[in-house]
Amino acid sequence: MDDADLYNRIVLGSLLPHTFWVSLPRFLQTWLRNYIGGVLLYFISGFLWCFYIYFWKRNVYLPKDSIPSRRAMLLQISVAMKAMPWYSLLPTISEYLTETGWTKSFPRIYNVGWVSYIVCLAIYMTIVEFGIYWMHRELHDIKPLYKYLHATHHIYNKQNTLSPFAGLAFHPLDGILQALPHSLALFVVPIHFTAHLALIFIEGIWTANIHDCIHGKVWPVMGAGYHTIHHTTYRHNYGHYTIWMDWMFGTLRDPEEDEDKAM
């Protein structure tokens, strides 16, 4: 709770009048902090990345006909902003459950020691990778889930419709379901709670990166080259940060192999 109060003071105290937020219940303070943090992260990472690849390095990474239109990016921003208040609920509820003692989280690394911290973090990330892979895959395989939730994101199915702003352009429930493994893992493995929060917000940067259509070729990272294939075939590369889950479950498609076949 001390940490949550500190984060609230840093974010809300820096951006809003003290009288506006200080009298709010702490749950609403935390939600407001997560909402503002999510919006800032989305726009800062999206604008910086778009500026770099579409203007500063224009036609270096992508041919002119693969650059998304301004209209497409504005639509993605609109979808993401409608969902952002709902996205912010998940880390807020996770914080509340942690503060009330429901999860296995701990506040300081010295509570467990560095070795346990690193081991638990590795287990946590494995659970997250596994959970997000299967959640994403089922959002495709279960037809009502795809039709009513995930199809909102898959209208961006060509290079010239994908952009960093598409990273959070989901139906709100879809975005929450795909982030849910982060929160569920809190009940399974001890994890430093600030690390958990950081990883949740790093998702915002990561999703911007994997929707830019630029294949980074950093094995075994599930970069944009892999994710662009996912948006064009719908049946491959469901994974998260790495290719391991797709490799294990037979859904991996390598963009470099596609390039070799095209040649």
Secondary structure, DSSP 4 states (H G I P E B T S, - for coil): -HHHHHHHHHHHHHHS-HHHHTTS-HHHHHHHHHHHHHHHHHHHHHHHHHIIIIIITTTTSS-GGGSPPHHHHHHHHHHHHHHHHHHTHHHHHHHHHHHTT-S--BS-GGGT-HHHHHHHHHHHHHHHHHHHHHHHHHHHHSHHHHHHTGGGTTT--SGGG--GGGGG-S-HHHHHHHHHHHHHGGGTS--BHHHHHHHHHHHHHHHHHHTS------TTB--HHHHHHHHHHSSS---SSBSHHHHHHT----HHHHHHHH-
